[in-house]
Amino acid sequence: MECAKDEIFQIRYNTKLNRLQMRGENWTTRLFQKVKKHKLITTTIIAVFTFAIANMIMIYSFMKILQNI
């Protein structure tokens, strides 16, 4: 029953085309749906970016230590 209510409220009247239309999805909604569907790929991408940033921070810190010697 709840699904039926959600679908009904998504319908809007388009005055230019003179007919009823389903509301389009936002890009954020589509992004969250893809993340939810592809959990392994999303987790892998986030881990790679996190490790890359951590690697850059550690290299920068090492260079600062070498400059102080």
ABEGO torsion letter per residue (X at the ends): XAAAAAAAAABBBBAAAGBBBBBBBBAAAAAAAAAAABAAAAAAAAAAAAAAAAAAAAAAAAAAAAAAX
